[in-house]
Amino acid sequence: MQGGPEICMAENLNPMPGSNTGSRSNIFMKDGVFLTWDDLWVTVAGGRPILQGLAGYAHPGELLAVMGPSGCGKSTLLDTLAGRQGPKTRQEGDILFNGRKQALAYGTSAYVTQDDALITTLTVREAVYYSAQLQLPDTMTKSEKKERAEMTIREMGLQDAMDTRIGGWGAKGLSGGQKRRVSICIEILTHPMLLFLDEPTSGLDSAASYYVMSRIASLNQKDNIGITIIASMHQPSAEVFQLFTNLYLLSSGKTVYFGPVSAANEDIELGFANGIPTEEVIDILVKSYKSSDIYQMVQKEIAQICKQGGGALQQSKRRSGLFTQCHVLTRRSFINMSRDLGYYWLRLGIYISLAIVLGSVFSHIGLDNGSIQARGSLLMFVATFLTFMAIGGFPSFVEEMKVFERERLNGHYGVTPFVIGNTLSSLPFLAMVALIPGAITYFLPGLHHGYQHFLFFVIILFACMMLVESLMMIVASVVPNFLMGIIVGAGIQGLMILVGGFFRLPSDLPKPVFKFPLYYIAFHKYAYQGLFKNEFVGLTFPNVQAGNGSSPTITGEGILKRTWRFEMAYSKWVDLAILFAMIVLYRVLFLIINKTTEKEKAVIGKFMSATWKDKAPVSRGER
């Protein structure tokens, strides 16, 4: 290495890992969690190893930095230790908590991802308090939960921004560092004993990075609480690096150094000072680690921790009940929808504008023969284009889904409360969007008189909008990218509109696929029939083909049978009931997809583990 000192691991790194804080670790032996992993392997399909024979430990009251270049396995190690590895990965080796193989009970651990999935319309106080209501048990009063939330906010230094909205695209709010601290606030509300942070300083400048990490470090200095903290880092500044107790360096899924920061600090600082990239430093360290005394000391420390053991991780903490979760999620989602202009307000403005234009184009529609086609065209536009525009709220829903995925993975609540909360909170907005533009569209042209006909018209419009939103919920659970989701959702709706029975009469549709089953599962079929029956049944129009004893007028029922060939064996209320049944079906389908996906991960993980048992490319002897 030119222009810089050579790094000699065998000479410099003999101190026992964690020896500089060993006395502090013993203080937390009783209440803290000792985490150890030994001969840890993680492989993916085909047996390709991601992590190769890793060994290490984390003490309560200490901060462990997992470092290395991009793609070295930092996030995989964190996910594996936290029990969040993907379904297509296979894990081998021992991961022990207090010297035992045991599952992480709820409230024992917390995981902070590097992406800040937050509801941008909420203030800091609201975001943390709603999370407290979801995570903390019902045995705690609201005032106790509020006090816990505000105390956590103060711990992370956000007291001056309590009433500031988080902010996002097109709306000013918190800085990147403040958002990261809000994410941490939400996850430490349950006072976890294990805290995993995946690149907590990603995207932050040096000042913000130091402030975030110093606040994390301060968690171990309050009330003598020993939290085991493990954070993956890429290239921390020297100031941030000093905050850690131990350092775990990875390269290509292998351990290149594990030990106290104090022992490696001088050499790494010299490397940075001479302009040596992190990759070069790691290449030098990897040559010395296996031959140094510290590797043997790590094995001895792991054995000692396992021998001493510790308490079992009991689920002494419980989350809130189902009713509380539904209530809180409904209220939180309602506030988000009311503040997010893109969710409903922008659509309402566009709907009103279109309704005025639509009503003006079809004004004074009358009851002459020409009004038959005009009424049909107007109702078709309402049932297709106005409902089609419900896709406009998809980007906002995708952002809400990101928050849901984070909170679900961290055990805050399940799929059922989310579906119930989202459904209930959207009802008043959908009713408003259906009622106001619906009234303009209905009365300006002068459609079928009678309040009961108008109410049915609005209810059909409401049901169709809710159906489109339900469809897009399913799309969002399958296609998380919102641009692709809009394309897929628009394509599905376009197909349903085409086979709904207006552009091509039902009897003329090709029977394979298009009529059976698409015509019968397309909700536009029932929307068309409900709207047309509501409008035409009870009206009479002049018969332009009158003569030879035929009636001078033609009834609306006759037009529906002969012109549009609708099914008149049942009333419009049956069509409406089918639409609402489809809403329930779509929402239940969304719930099943998400629950099935959650269960499939565990099933696939077990299947892969059994399938790949003898397919690892590296033999035990080579390990």
DAVEN-V945571 format. One record per residue. N is the residue number from 1. RES is the residue in one small letter. PSI is psi in whole degrees, 0 to 359 (none if undefined). Layout:
BEGIN
N RES PSI
N RES PSI
END
This chain:
BEGIN
1 m 120
2 q 137
3 g 15
4 g 162
5 p 149
6 e 141
7 i 120
8 c 103
9 m 320
10 a 328
11 e 321
12 n 340
13 l 40
14 n 340
15 p 148
16 m 130
17 p 128
18 g 3
19 s 335
20 n 346
21 t 21
22 g 320
23 s 324
24 r 324
25 s 321
26 n 332
27 i 325
28 f 14
29 m 323
30 k 314
31 d 340
32 g 179
33 v 121
34 f 122
35 l 127
36 t 148
37 w 139
38 d 134
39 d 48
40 l 120
41 w 139
42 v 124
43 t 158
44 v 186
45 a 136
46 g 358
47 g 12
48 r 123
49 p 136
50 i 316
51 l 137
52 q 100
53 g 42
54 l 147
55 a 139
56 g 184
57 y 164
58 a 129
59 h 151
60 p 145
61 g 5
62 e 156
63 l 122
64 l 124
65 a 124
66 v 112
67 m 164
68 g 169
69 p 169
70 s 137
71 g 11
72 c 348
73 g 14
74 k 306
75 s 324
76 t 319
77 l 315
78 l 314
79 d 320
80 t 315
81 l 326
82 a 358
83 g 30
84 r 19
85 q 155
86 g 164
87 p 340
88 k 20
89 t 151
90 r 133
91 q 136
92 e 156
93 g 178
94 d 129
95 i 115
96 l 141
97 f 118
98 n 39
99 g 9
100 r 153
101 k 112
102 q 153
103 a 152
104 l 111
105 a 158
106 y 135
107 g 349
108 t 322
109 s 162
110 a 148
111 y 124
112 v 116
113 t 166
114 q 347
115 d 129
116 d 89
117 a 94
118 l 154
119 i 109
120 t 342
121 t 350
122 l 155
123 t 168
124 v 315
125 r 315
126 e 315
127 a 314
128 v 322
129 y 318
130 y 321
131 s 323
132 a 319
133 q 328
134 l 321
135 q 326
136 l 150
137 p 159
138 d 345
139 t 340
140 m 139
141 t 166
142 k 322
143 s 323
144 e 320
145 k 321
146 k 319
147 e 319
148 r 318
149 a 313
150 e 325
151 m 319
152 t 321
153 i 318
154 r 323
155 e 326
156 m 10
157 g 32
158 l 16
159 q 330
160 d 350
161 a 19
162 m 319
163 d 19
164 t 134
165 r 147
166 i 317
167 g 157
168 g 217
169 w 124
170 g 4
171 a 125
172 k 151
173 g 226
174 l 159
175 s 172
176 g 319
177 g 322
178 q 321
179 k 320
180 r 321
181 r 329
182 v 318
183 s 319
184 i 319
185 c 313
186 i 324
187 e 343
188 i 12
189 l 329
190 t 6
191 h 60
192 p 155
193 m 343
194 l 131
195 l 119
196 f 132
197 l 119
198 d 103
199 e 64
200 p 343
201 t 9
202 s 129
203 g 4
204 l 151
205 d 175
206 s 321
207 a 314
208 a 322
209 s 315
210 y 319
211 y 317
212 v 312
213 m 327
214 s 325
215 r 323
216 i 317
217 a 328
218 s 344
219 l 330
220 n 355
221 q 4
222 k 126
223 d 27
224 n 33
225 i 128
226 g 104
227 i 136
228 t 112
229 i 126
230 i 123
231 a 131
232 s 138
233 m 153
234 h 288
235 q 80
236 p 154
237 s 167
238 a 323
239 e 317
240 v 320
241 f 325
242 q 340
243 l 341
244 f 152
245 t 307
246 n 157
247 l 132
248 y 108
249 l 134
250 l 150
251 s 121
252 s 37
253 g 10
254 k 151
255 t 126
256 v 344
257 y 138
258 f 122
259 g 185
260 p 143
261 v 325
262 s 328
263 a 323
264 a 350
265 n 312
266 e 315
267 d 318
268 i 321
269 e 320
270 l 321
271 g 315
272 f 321
273 a 329
274 n 15
275 g 24
276 i 124
277 p 156
278 t 321
279 e 321
280 e 320
281 v 316
282 i 320
283 d 323
284 i 318
285 l 325
286 v 332
287 k 336
288 s 341
289 y 310
290 k 331
291 s 357
292 s 160
293 d 336
294 i 330
295 y 317
296 q 325
297 m 324
298 v 315
299 q 320
300 k 320
301 e 319
302 i 315
303 a 322
304 q 317
305 i 316
306 c 325
307 k 317
308 q 325
309 g 203
310 g 186
311 g 155
312 a 148
313 l 102
314 q 145
315 q 76
316 s 344
317 k 135
318 r 147
319 r 177
320 s 164
321 g 171
322 l 316
323 f 315
324 t 317
325 q 315
326 c 317
327 h 313
328 v 316
329 l 324
330 t 314
331 r 315
332 r 317
333 s 323
334 f 316
335 i 318
336 n 315
337 m 323
338 s 334
339 r 337
340 d 110
341 l 328
342 g 346
343 y 305
344 y 327
345 w 317
346 l 318
347 r 321
348 l 316
349 g 317
350 i 319
351 y 316
352 i 317
353 s 314
354 l 323
355 a 320
356 i 315
357 v 315
358 l 316
359 g 326
360 s 318
361 v 322
362 f 24
363 s 147
364 h 58
365 i 331
366 g 191
367 l 22
368 d 178
369 n 327
370 g 339
371 s 344
372 i 308
373 q 324
374 a 316
375 r 318
376 g 318
377 s 319
378 l 313
379 l 324
380 m 319
381 f 319
382 v 315
383 a 342
384 t 294
385 f 316
386 l 320
387 t 327
388 f 327
389 m 352
390 a 345
391 i 337
392 g 335
393 g 3
394 f 315
395 p 319
396 s 322
397 f 324
398 v 320
399 e 322
400 e 326
401 m 325
402 k 318
403 v 317
404 f 316
405 e 318
406 r 313
407 e 326
408 r 317
409 l 329
410 n 5
411 g 18
412 h 321
413 y 176
414 g 191
415 v 320
416 t 310
417 p 325
418 f 315
419 v 315
420 i 314
421 g 315
422 n 321
423 t 310
424 l 320
425 s 333
426 s 342
427 l 309
428 p 326
429 f 318
430 l 322
431 a 319
432 m 315
433 v 330
434 a 323
435 l 309
436 i 303
437 p 328
438 g 320
439 a 318
440 i 315
441 t 328
442 y 312
443 f 330
444 l 316
445 p 336
446 g 55
447 l 185
448 h 122
449 h 150
450 g 129
451 y 329
452 q 325
453 h 321
454 f 315
455 l 320
456 f 319
457 f 314
458 v 319
459 i 320
460 i 316
461 l 318
462 f 313
463 a 320
464 c 318
465 m 319
466 m 327
467 l 317
468 v 317
469 e 321
470 s 320
471 l 317
472 m 334
473 m 318
474 i 317
475 v 318
476 a 328
477 s 340
478 v 321
479 v 91
480 p 338
481 n 122
482 f 330
483 l 313
484 m 324
485 g 319
486 i 319
487 i 314
488 v 314
489 g 319
490 a 321
491 g 317
492 i 316
493 q 319
494 g 320
495 l 318
496 m 320
497 i 319
498 l 321
499 v 11
500 g 347
501 g 6
502 f 307
503 f 329
504 r 126
505 l 145
506 p 320
507 s 342
508 d 354
509 l 140
510 p 127
511 k 315
512 p 131
513 v 299
514 f 321
515 k 319
516 f 105
517 p 355
518 l 318
519 y 324
520 y 341
521 i 354
522 a 121
523 f 342
524 h 331
525 k 313
526 y 331
527 a 314
528 y 308
529 q 318
530 g 314
531 l 317
532 f 319
533 k 319
534 n 325
535 e 318
536 f 327
537 v 124
538 g 350
539 l 154
540 t 148
541 f 155
542 p 140
543 n 105
544 v 344
545 q 22
546 a 145
547 g 164
548 n 42
549 g 2
550 s 159
551 s 141
552 p 349
553 t 162
554 i 137
555 t 159
556 g 324
557 e 320
558 g 322
559 i 316
560 l 323
561 k 312
562 r 320
563 t 310
564 w 355
565 r 45
566 f 158
567 e 112
568 m 9
569 a 341
570 y 160
571 s 175
572 k 334
573 w 331
574 v 318
575 d 318
576 l 318
577 a 322
578 i 320
579 l 315
580 f 326
581 a 324
582 m 327
583 i 311
584 v 317
585 l 315
586 y 318
587 r 319
588 v 322
589 l 320
590 f 317
591 l 316
592 i 318
593 i 314
594 n 321
595 k 320
596 t 318
597 t 319
598 e 317
599 k 325
600 e 326
601 k 316
602 a 319
603 v 314
604 i 320
605 g 315
606 k 321
607 f 315
608 m 320
609 s 321
610 a 323
611 t 322
612 w 14
613 k 322
614 d 23
615 k 4
616 a 134
617 p 342
618 v 124
619 s 164
620 r 325
621 g 327
622 e 344
623 r none
END
